[in-house]
């Protein structure tokens, strides 16, 4: 399959790259690929519980993840084991690349969280982004990342991601 193939397969491996290294690889079930957007579902891939203070990701959580080949972000709907929505975790990334059964995404450090009720919208890891040096090494990518964060924050504050994820 080419990087832009719309032919679905049952399973993919999501590969998250950060700083030129693979940060995590995890299996996911392909729900759809229309040639522009790839949608997968996967259980929480971390080991144990990760408490951010504003949300906990834990065993049993299920992520429905939306990746684009033409946008600089990924949106992940997070559900608890009982099916209730915890919220949406958004990664600022380079556009996703699918090759065969791998979906590769380069994390650019910026993130956004929107709680299920919309009462908590917060930017995350802006210090990591600044420390990454991307603004100096790839100013166009840095500008695209900052613009993507702004776009996601506007959507999150204006009622959520319903239209984007439909």
MDTraj code that builds the backbone (N, CA, C; nanometers):
import mdtraj as md
import numpy as np

residues = "UNK UNK UNK UNK UNK UNK UNK UNK UNK UNK UNK UNK UNK UNK UNK UNK UNK UNK UNK UNK UNK UNK UNK UNK UNK UNK UNK UNK UNK UNK UNK UNK UNK UNK UNK UNK UNK UNK UNK UNK UNK UNK UNK UNK UNK UNK UNK UNK UNK UNK UNK UNK UNK UNK UNK UNK UNK UNK UNK UNK UNK UNK UNK UNK UNK UNK UNK UNK UNK UNK UNK UNK UNK UNK UNK UNK UNK UNK UNK UNK UNK UNK UNK UNK UNK UNK UNK UNK UNK UNK UNK UNK UNK UNK UNK UNK UNK UNK UNK UNK UNK UNK UNK UNK UNK UNK UNK UNK UNK UNK UNK UNK UNK UNK UNK UNK UNK UNK UNK UNK UNK UNK UNK UNK UNK UNK UNK UNK UNK UNK UNK UNK UNK UNK UNK UNK UNK UNK UNK UNK UNK UNK UNK UNK UNK UNK UNK UNK UNK UNK UNK UNK UNK UNK UNK UNK UNK UNK UNK UNK UNK UNK UNK UNK UNK UNK".split()
xyz = np.array([
    [0.0821, -0.1170, 0.0000],
    [0.0000, 0.0000, 0.0000],
    [0.0867, 0.1236, 0.0000],
    [0.0433, 0.2243, -0.0695],
    [0.1183, 0.3489, -0.0706],
    [0.0855, 0.4304, 0.0537],
    [0.1589, 0.5358, 0.0730],
    [0.1365, 0.6201, 0.1903],
    [-0.0005, 0.6861, 0.1879],
    [-0.0621, 0.6972, 0.0734],
    [-0.1917, 0.7623, 0.0647],
    [-0.3019, 0.6667, 0.0217],
    [-0.2806, 0.5395, 0.0360],
    [-0.3794, 0.4417, -0.0035],
    [-0.5046, 0.4516, 0.0811],
    [-0.6195, 0.4372, 0.0174],
    [-0.7454, 0.4380, 0.0906],
    [-0.7914, 0.2958, 0.1202],
    [-0.7148, 0.1957, 0.0815],
    [-0.7523, 0.0563, 0.1056],
    [-0.7323, 0.0223, 0.2520],
    [-0.8401, -0.0120, 0.3218],
    [-0.8252, -0.0438, 0.4634],
    [-0.7743, -0.1854, 0.4862],
    [-0.7119, -0.2036, 0.5981],
    [-0.6793, -0.3364, 0.6475],
    [-0.7325, -0.3428, 0.7890],
    [-0.7401, -0.4584, 0.8462],
    [-0.8010, -0.4720, 0.9791],
    [-0.7160, -0.4106, 1.0897],
    [-0.5851, -0.4186, 1.0775],
    [-0.4982, -0.3725, 1.1848],
    [-0.3857, -0.2863, 1.1311],
    [-0.3461, -0.1919, 1.2131],
    [-0.2309, -0.1075, 1.1845],
    [-0.1438, -0.1023, 1.3091],
    [-0.0199, -0.0631, 1.2899],
    [0.0667, -0.0295, 1.4011],
    [0.0876, 0.1206, 1.3954],
    [0.0516, 0.1895, 1.5022],
    [0.0761, 0.3331, 1.5112],
    [0.2170, 0.3506, 1.5666],
    [0.2949, 0.4316, 1.4962],
    [0.4331, 0.4576, 1.5360],
    [0.4444, 0.6069, 1.5639],
    [0.4679, 0.6411, 1.6900],
    [0.4831, 0.7799, 1.7292],
    [0.6320, 0.8100, 1.7413],
    [0.6767, 0.9045, 1.6597],
    [0.8169, 0.9435, 1.6553],
    [0.8295, 1.0811, 1.7193],
    [0.9345, 1.0965, 1.7996],
    [0.9595, 1.2252, 1.8637],
    [1.1096, 1.2480, 1.8671],
    [1.1519, 1.3613, 1.8161],
    [1.2949, 1.3927, 1.8156],
    [1.3766, 1.2936, 1.7351],
    [1.3193, 1.2387, 1.6288],
    [1.3905, 1.1449, 1.5436],
    [1.3947, 1.0020, 1.5942],
    [1.3322, 0.9756, 1.7093],
    [1.3311, 0.8403, 1.7667],
    [1.1889, 0.7913, 1.7847],
    [1.1719, 0.6615, 1.7764],
    [1.0412, 0.6037, 1.8022],
    [1.0132, 0.6113, 1.9512],
    [0.9066, 0.6834, 1.9860],
    [0.8679, 0.6989, 2.1257],
    [0.7830, 0.5803, 2.1702],
    [0.6899, 0.5366, 2.0851],
    [0.6033, 0.4236, 2.1168],
    [0.5463, 0.3665, 1.9876],
    [0.5233, 0.2378, 1.9918],
    [0.4559, 0.1646, 1.8834],
    [0.3441, 0.0861, 1.9487],
    [0.2260, 0.0859, 1.8868],
    [0.1168, 0.0087, 1.9450],
    [0.0191, -0.0343, 1.8368],
    [-0.0437, -0.1485, 1.8590],
    [-0.1410, -0.1992, 1.7611],
    [-0.2726, -0.1241, 1.7729],
    [-0.3370, -0.1063, 1.6591],
    [-0.4662, -0.0391, 1.6549],
    [-0.5524, -0.1041, 1.5474],
    [-0.6822, -0.0962, 1.5658],
    [-0.7766, -0.1460, 1.4668],
    [-0.8138, -0.0312, 1.3743],
    [-0.7994, -0.0524, 1.2456],
    [-0.8345, 0.0487, 1.1468],
    [-0.9863, 0.0569, 1.1355],
    [-1.0396, 0.1753, 1.1568],
    [-1.1832, 0.1979, 1.1428],
    [-1.2173, 0.2622, 1.0091],
    [-1.1214, 0.3346, 0.9525],
    [-1.1468, 0.3979, 0.8234],
    [-1.0252, 0.4709, 0.7716],
    [-1.0182, 0.4792, 0.6398],
    [-0.9129, 0.5536, 0.5721],
    [-0.9718, 0.6023, 0.4408],
    [-0.9999, 0.7330, 0.4338],
    [-1.0610, 0.7884, 0.3125],
    [-0.9590, 0.8515, 0.2185],
    [-0.8306, 0.8275, 0.2457],
    [-0.7254, 0.8848, 0.1632],
    [-0.6684, 1.0129, 0.2215],
    [-0.7446, 1.0785, 0.3088],
    [-0.6990, 1.1996, 0.3760],
    [-0.6924, 1.1787, 0.5266],
    [-0.7970, 1.1169, 0.5803],
    [-0.8043, 1.0942, 0.7250],
    [-0.8020, 0.9449, 0.7538],
    [-0.7225, 0.9072, 0.8539],
    [-0.7140, 0.7696, 0.9003],
    [-0.7697, 0.7666, 1.0422],
    [-0.8609, 0.6726, 1.0681],
    [-0.9214, 0.6597, 1.2000],
    [-0.8921, 0.5199, 1.2526],
    [-0.8394, 0.5144, 1.3749],
    [-0.8075, 0.3867, 1.4380],
    [-0.8635, 0.3853, 1.5797],
    [-0.8747, 0.2664, 1.6352],
    [-0.9132, 0.2506, 1.7758],
    [-0.8099, 0.1621, 1.8415],
    [-0.7723, 0.2017, 1.9636],
    [-0.6702, 0.1263, 2.0359],
    [-0.6912, 0.1408, 2.1856],
    [-0.6591, 0.0374, 2.2600],
    [-0.6607, 0.0513, 2.4063],
    [-0.5438, 0.1384, 2.4488],
    [-0.5542, 0.1959, 2.5687],
    [-0.4448, 0.2736, 2.6254],
    [-0.3167, 0.1931, 2.6138],
    [-0.2170, 0.2516, 2.5492],
    [-0.0943, 0.1791, 2.5178],
    [0.0153, 0.2003, 2.6220],
    [-0.0103, 0.2821, 2.7196],
    [0.0902, 0.3046, 2.8216],
    [0.0947, 0.1899, 2.9209],
    [0.2006, 0.1883, 2.9978],
    [0.2106, 0.0866, 3.1020],
    [0.1529, 0.1457, 3.2300],
    [0.0513, 0.0832, 3.2830],
    [-0.0111, 0.1321, 3.4056],
    [-0.0910, 0.2584, 3.3830],
    [-0.1048, 0.3356, 3.4890],
    [-0.1831, 0.4583, 3.4866],
    [-0.0921, 0.5785, 3.4711],
    [-0.1372, 0.6755, 3.3914],
    [-0.0639, 0.8015, 3.3782],
    [-0.1577, 0.9126, 3.4227],
    [-0.1220, 0.9762, 3.5322],
    [-0.2046, 1.0811, 3.5905],
    [-0.1461, 1.2167, 3.5525],
    [-0.2217, 1.2928, 3.4730],
    [-0.1774, 1.4256, 3.4310],
    [-0.2226, 1.5343, 3.5284],
    [-0.3039, 1.4962, 3.6263],
    [-0.3603, 1.5938, 3.7179],
    [-0.5004, 1.6346, 3.6763],
    [-0.5208, 1.6554, 3.5482],
    [-0.6512, 1.6937, 3.4960],
    [-0.7255, 1.5761, 3.4324],
    [-0.6541, 1.4667, 3.4050],
    [-0.7126, 1.3431, 3.3526],
    [-0.6156, 1.2297, 3.3830],
    [-0.6729, 1.1107, 3.3970],
    [-0.5911, 0.9899, 3.4156],
    [-0.6151, 0.8974, 3.2969],
    [-0.5068, 0.8539, 3.2337],
    [-0.5152, 0.7489, 3.1332],
    [-0.4782, 0.6210, 3.2052],
    [-0.5622, 0.5183, 3.1879],
    [-0.5408, 0.3964, 3.2656],
    [-0.5838, 0.2734, 3.1875],
    [-0.5378, 0.1567, 3.2307],
    [-0.5782, 0.0335, 3.1645],
    [-0.7308, 0.0281, 3.1542],
    [-0.7781, -0.0131, 3.0386],
    [-0.9212, -0.0178, 3.0122],
    [-0.9708, 0.1001, 2.9303],
    [-0.8951, 0.2104, 2.9301],
    [-0.9327, 0.3244, 2.8468],
    [-0.9185, 0.2863, 2.7001],
    [-1.0049, 0.3439, 2.6178],
    [-1.0024, 0.3180, 2.4740],
    [-0.9924, 0.4519, 2.4017],
    [-0.9010, 0.4576, 2.3069],
    [-0.8764, 0.5787, 2.2290],
    [-0.9250, 0.5569, 2.0857],
    [-1.0099, 0.6468, 2.0375],
    [-1.0416, 0.6532, 1.8947],
    [-0.9603, 0.7701, 1.8424],
    [-0.8690, 0.7401, 1.7506],
    [-0.7678, 0.8360, 1.7092],
    [-0.7878, 0.8751, 1.5634],
    [-0.7842, 1.0049, 1.5390],
    [-0.8056, 1.0619, 1.4061],
    [-0.6765, 1.1286, 1.3611],
    [-0.6244, 1.0823, 1.2480],
    [-0.5007, 1.1357, 1.1920],
    [-0.5288, 1.1859, 1.0509],
    [-0.4590, 1.2913, 1.0124],
    [-0.4759, 1.3477, 0.8790],
    [-0.3438, 1.3502, 0.8045],
    [-0.3542, 1.3331, 0.6734],
    [-0.2373, 1.3428, 0.5868],
    [-0.2131, 1.4865, 0.5419],
    [-0.3093, 1.5745, 0.5692],
    [-0.2968, 1.7131, 0.5246],
    [-0.3118, 1.8137, 0.6377],
    [-0.3077, 1.7685, 0.7622],
    [-0.3182, 1.8574, 0.8770],
    [-0.2063, 1.8261, 0.9754],
    [-0.1779, 1.9237, 1.0580],
    [-0.0653, 1.9147, 1.1499],
    [-0.1100, 1.8778, 1.2904],
    [-0.2054, 1.7858, 1.3004],
    [-0.2497, 1.7408, 1.4314],
    [-0.3202, 1.6074, 1.4224],
    [-0.3367, 1.5476, 1.5403],
    [-0.4158, 1.4264, 1.5587],
    [-0.5080, 1.4519, 1.6776],
    [-0.6311, 1.4026, 1.6681],
    [-0.7284, 1.4185, 1.7754],
    [-0.7653, 1.2799, 1.8254],
    [-0.7573, 1.2610, 1.9568],
    [-0.7828, 1.1299, 2.0168],
    [-0.8948, 1.1416, 2.1188],
    [-1.0080, 1.0768, 2.0880],
    [-1.1171, 1.0714, 2.1837],
    [-1.0838, 0.9634, 2.2856],
    [-1.0927, 0.9995, 2.4135],
    [-1.0548, 0.9083, 2.5209],
    [-1.1806, 0.8672, 2.5973],
    [-1.2041, 0.7354, 2.6023],
    [-1.3177, 0.6812, 2.6766],
    [-1.2672, 0.5902, 2.7877],
    [-1.3353, 0.5966, 2.8995],
    [-1.3067, 0.5077, 3.0114],
    [-1.3573, 0.3683, 2.9789],
    [-1.3184, 0.2715, 3.0590],
    [-1.3597, 0.1326, 3.0377],
    [-1.5114, 0.1174, 3.0357],
    [-1.5835, 0.2043, 3.1084],
    [-1.7308, 0.1963, 3.1099],
    [-1.7953, 0.2637, 2.9897],
    [-1.7143, 0.3182, 2.8986],
    [-1.7659, 0.3807, 2.7777],
    [-1.7872, 0.5303, 2.7875],
    [-1.7764, 0.5863, 2.9070],
    [-1.7953, 0.7305, 2.9219],
    [-1.6769, 0.8068, 2.8617],
    [-1.7062, 0.9215, 2.8018],
    [-1.6020, 1.0033, 2.7399],
    [-1.5296, 1.0824, 2.8483],
    [-1.3976, 1.0693, 2.8499],
    [-1.3151, 1.1491, 2.9410],
    [-1.2840, 1.2839, 2.8774],
    [-1.2567, 1.2816, 2.7466],
    [-1.2229, 1.4039, 2.6755],
    [-1.1460, 1.3730, 2.5493],
    [-1.0796, 1.4765, 2.4980],
    [-1.0030, 1.4648, 2.3745],
    [-0.8621, 1.5150, 2.3988],
    [-0.7667, 1.4291, 2.3656],
    [-0.6258, 1.4644, 2.3748],
    [-0.5776, 1.4867, 2.2325],
    [-0.5214, 1.6032, 2.2068],
    [-0.4790, 1.6389, 2.0717],
    [-0.3280, 1.6559, 2.0674],
    [-0.2654, 1.5881, 1.9741],
    [-0.1214, 1.6009, 1.9520],
    [-0.0982, 1.6891, 1.8307],
    [-0.0053, 1.7823, 1.8418],
    [0.0385, 1.8579, 1.7255],
    [0.1493, 1.7752, 1.6614],
    [0.1296, 1.7414, 1.5344],
    [0.2185, 1.6494, 1.4636],
    [0.2404, 1.6969, 1.3201],
    [0.3392, 1.6426, 1.2575],
    [0.3464, 1.6566, 1.1113],
    [0.2335, 1.5709, 1.0546],
    [0.1927, 1.5976, 0.9304],
    [0.0894, 1.5120, 0.8705],
    [0.1302, 1.3646, 0.8760],
    [0.0311, 1.2791, 0.9009],
    [0.0552, 1.1351, 0.9161],
    [0.0921, 1.0708, 0.7830],
    [0.1685, 0.9642, 0.7916],
    [0.2076, 0.8866, 0.6737],
    [0.1729, 0.7406, 0.6993],
    [0.0924, 0.6843, 0.6110],
    [0.0588, 0.5419, 0.6205],
    [0.1300, 0.4673, 0.5088],
    [0.2059, 0.3684, 0.5503],
    [0.2749, 0.2802, 0.4568],
    [0.2448, 0.1379, 0.4987],
    [0.1709, 0.0661, 0.4156],
    [0.1352, -0.0704, 0.4503],
    [0.0548, -0.0740, 0.5774],
    [0.1028, -0.1462, 0.6745],
    [0.0300, -0.1602, 0.8007],
    [0.0848, -0.0694, 0.9110],
    [0.1643, 0.0300, 0.8738],
    [0.2156, 0.1251, 0.9718],
    [0.1616, 0.2650, 0.9453],
    [0.1264, 0.3313, 1.0525],
    [0.0868, 0.4707, 1.0471],
    [0.1895, 0.5464, 1.1310],
    [0.2701, 0.6287, 1.0655],
    [0.3796, 0.6983, 1.1321],
    [0.3420, 0.8446, 1.1518],
    [0.3604, 0.8899, 1.2757],
    [0.3249, 1.0261, 1.3121],
    [0.4411, 1.0861, 1.3905],
    [0.4841, 1.2048, 1.3508],
    [0.5924, 1.2731, 1.4209],
    [0.5346, 1.3769, 1.5159],
    [0.5523, 1.3549, 1.6442],
    [0.5036, 1.4418, 1.7505],
    [0.5912, 1.5667, 1.7582],
    [0.5275, 1.6847, 1.7588],
    [0.6013, 1.8107, 1.7639],
    [0.5918, 1.8790, 1.9001],
    [0.5606, 1.8036, 2.0036],
    [0.5639, 1.8445, 2.1438],
    [0.4411, 1.9210, 2.1924],
    [0.3768, 2.0005, 2.1109],
    [0.2594, 2.0749, 2.1557],
    [0.1389, 1.9824, 2.1652],
    [0.0559, 2.0047, 2.2676],
    [-0.0643, 1.9237, 2.2859],
    [-0.1768, 2.0135, 2.3350],
    [-0.2995, 1.9599, 2.3245],
    [-0.4169, 2.0290, 2.3748],
    [-0.5084, 1.9260, 2.4380],
    [-0.5711, 1.9624, 2.5492],
    [-0.6699, 1.8761, 2.6146],
    [-0.8029, 1.9500, 2.6184],
    [-0.9112, 1.8766, 2.5882],
    [-1.0474, 1.9270, 2.6078],
    [-1.1237, 1.8220, 2.6854],
    [-1.1759, 1.8597, 2.8019],
    [-1.2534, 1.7663, 2.8833],
    [-1.3874, 1.7365, 2.8158],
    [-1.4509, 1.6288, 2.8591],
    [-1.5775, 1.5854, 2.7987],
    [-1.6845, 1.6936, 2.8064],
    [-1.6870, 1.7693, 2.9148],
    [-1.7892, 1.8733, 2.9300],
    [-1.7469, 2.0064, 2.8683],
    [-1.6258, 2.0137, 2.8152],
    [-1.5773, 2.1361, 2.7534],
    [-1.5335, 2.2426, 2.8512],
    [-1.5438, 2.2146, 2.9801],
    [-1.5076, 2.3132, 3.0813],
    [-1.3585, 2.3308, 3.1008],
    [-1.2803, 2.2357, 3.0508],
    [-1.1350, 2.2417, 3.0666],
    [-1.0705, 2.2277, 2.9294],
    [-1.0218, 2.3380, 2.8776],
    [-0.9450, 2.3378, 2.7525],
    [-0.8098, 2.3956, 2.7881],
    [-0.7055, 2.3174, 2.7656],
    [-0.5731, 2.3654, 2.8042],
    [-0.4663, 2.3254, 2.7039],
    [-0.3748, 2.4199, 2.6812],
    [-0.2556, 2.3945, 2.6006],
    [-0.1539, 2.3239, 2.6896],
    [-0.0807, 2.2324, 2.6294],
    [0.0166, 2.1549, 2.7051],
    [0.1526, 2.1566, 2.6349],
    [0.2555, 2.1477, 2.7138],
    [0.3922, 2.1230, 2.6683],
    [0.4506, 2.2338, 2.5802],
    [0.4038, 2.3569, 2.5988],
    [0.4615, 2.4671, 2.5217],
    [0.6090, 2.4866, 2.5556],
    [0.6479, 2.4535, 2.6802],
    [0.7887, 2.4632, 2.7192],
    [0.8728, 2.3603, 2.6431],
    [0.8196, 2.2390, 2.6280],
    [0.8911, 2.1352, 2.5516],
    [0.9080, 2.1773, 2.4058],
    [0.8034, 2.2363, 2.3496],
    [0.8096, 2.2826, 2.2114],
    [0.9182, 2.3880, 2.1949],
    [0.9216, 2.4842, 2.2857],
    [1.0245, 2.5890, 2.2791],
    [1.1642, 2.5286, 2.2919],
    [1.1788, 2.4329, 2.3834],
    [1.3088, 2.3700, 2.4057],
    [1.3526, 2.2806, 2.2900],
    [1.2570, 2.2362, 2.2089],
    [1.2912, 2.1464, 2.0979],
    [1.3774, 2.2140, 1.9916],
    [1.3709, 2.3460, 1.9845],
    [1.4507, 2.4182, 1.8857],
    [1.3924, 2.4156, 1.7454],
    [1.2718, 2.3652, 1.7300],
    [1.2115, 2.3539, 1.5967],
    [1.1989, 2.4892, 1.5278],
    [1.1716, 2.5934, 1.6036],
    [1.1576, 2.7269, 1.5442],
    [1.2857, 2.7688, 1.4723],
    [1.3999, 2.7240, 1.5213],
    [1.5265, 2.7570, 1.4577],
    [1.5662, 2.6622, 1.3464],
    [1.5374, 2.5325, 1.3652],
    [1.5797, 2.4328, 1.2670],
    [1.4808, 2.4152, 1.1520],
    [1.3537, 2.4405, 1.1768],
    [1.2513, 2.4255, 1.0736],
    [1.1386, 2.5251, 1.1019],
    [1.1640, 2.6543, 1.0710],
    [1.0670, 2.7576, 1.1053],
    [0.9301, 2.7373, 1.0408],
    [0.9253, 2.6806, 0.9217],
    [0.7957, 2.6563, 0.8568],
    [0.7153, 2.5527, 0.9338],
    [0.7809, 2.4457, 0.9780],
    [0.7116, 2.3435, 1.0570],
    [0.6674, 2.4008, 1.1909],
    [0.7519, 2.4824, 1.2524],
    [0.7158, 2.5427, 1.3805],
    [0.5939, 2.6329, 1.3645],
    [0.5901, 2.7102, 1.2583],
    [0.4755, 2.7981, 1.2338],
    [0.3487, 2.7155, 1.2085],
    [0.3619, 2.6065, 1.1341],
    [0.2469, 2.5189, 1.1088],
    [0.1977, 2.4565, 1.2390],
    [0.2890, 2.4198, 1.3269],
    [0.2523, 2.3596, 1.4553],
    [0.1774, 2.4596, 1.5427],
    [0.2263, 2.5809, 1.5510],
    [0.1615, 2.6844, 1.6320],
    [0.0233, 2.7162, 1.5754],
    [0.0123, 2.7249, 1.4431],
    [-0.1178, 2.7509, 1.3793],
    [-0.2147, 2.6361, 1.4067],
    [-0.1665, 2.5129, 1.4021],
    [-0.2520, 2.3963, 1.4281],
    [-0.3036, 2.3982, 1.5716],
    [-0.2171, 2.4333, 1.6660],
    [-0.2610, 2.4425, 1.8052],
    [-0.3692, 2.5486, 1.8202],
    [-0.3517, 2.6609, 1.7546],
    [-0.4521, 2.7670, 1.7595],
    [-0.5844, 2.7226, 1.7007],
    [-0.5790, 2.6512, 1.5884],
    [-0.7011, 2.6005, 1.5249],
    [-0.7742, 2.5035, 1.6173],
    [-0.7023, 2.4111, 1.6765],
    [-0.7648, 2.3141, 1.7670],
    [-0.8224, 2.3826, 1.8907],
    [-0.7527, 2.4800, 1.9447],
    [-0.8042, 2.5492, 2.0617],
    [-0.9337, 2.6234, 2.0281],
    [-0.9387, 2.6878, 1.9113],
    [-1.0616, 2.7567, 1.8705],
    [-1.1770, 2.6579, 1.8601],
    [-1.1525, 2.5431, 1.7964],
    [-1.2570, 2.4413, 1.7834],
    [-1.3013, 2.3910, 1.9201],
    [-1.2060, 2.3639, 2.0079],
    [-1.2362, 2.3105, 2.1397],
    [-1.3220, 2.4085, 2.2189],
    [-1.2921, 2.5351, 2.2110],
    [-1.3651, 2.6360, 2.2873],
    [-1.4994, 2.6688, 2.2240],
    [-1.5135, 2.6422, 2.0941],
    [-1.6381, 2.6749, 2.0220],
    [-1.7362, 2.5579, 2.0217],
    [-1.7172, 2.4611, 2.1077],
    [-1.8148, 2.3528, 2.1163],
    [-1.7584, 2.2151, 2.0904],
    [-1.6342, 2.2056, 2.0547],
    [-1.5747, 2.0736, 2.0420],
    [-1.5399, 2.0358, 1.9004],
    [-1.5183, 1.9068, 1.8833],
    [-1.4624, 1.8550, 1.7582],
    [-1.5649, 1.7780, 1.6751],
    [-1.6938, 1.7927, 1.7068],
    [-1.7982, 1.7157, 1.6385],
    [-1.7912, 1.7236, 1.4872],
    [-1.7858, 1.8434, 1.4324],
    [-1.7807, 1.8578, 1.2865],
    [-1.6515, 1.8036, 1.2284],
    [-1.5422, 1.8260, 1.2962],
    [-1.4121, 1.7784, 1.2499],
    [-1.4050, 1.6276, 1.2432],
    [-1.4663, 1.5604, 1.3400],
    [-1.4546, 1.4154, 1.3507],
    [-1.5699, 1.3397, 1.2847],
    [-1.6695, 1.4118, 1.2382],
    [-1.7871, 1.3469, 1.1748],
    [-1.7498, 1.2748, 1.0479],
])
top = md.Topology()
chain = top.add_chain()
for i, resn in enumerate(residues, 1):
    res = top.add_residue(resn, chain, resSeq=i)
    for name in ("N", "CA", "C"):
        top.add_atom(name, md.element.get_by_symbol(name[0]), res)
traj = md.Trajectory(xyz[None], top)
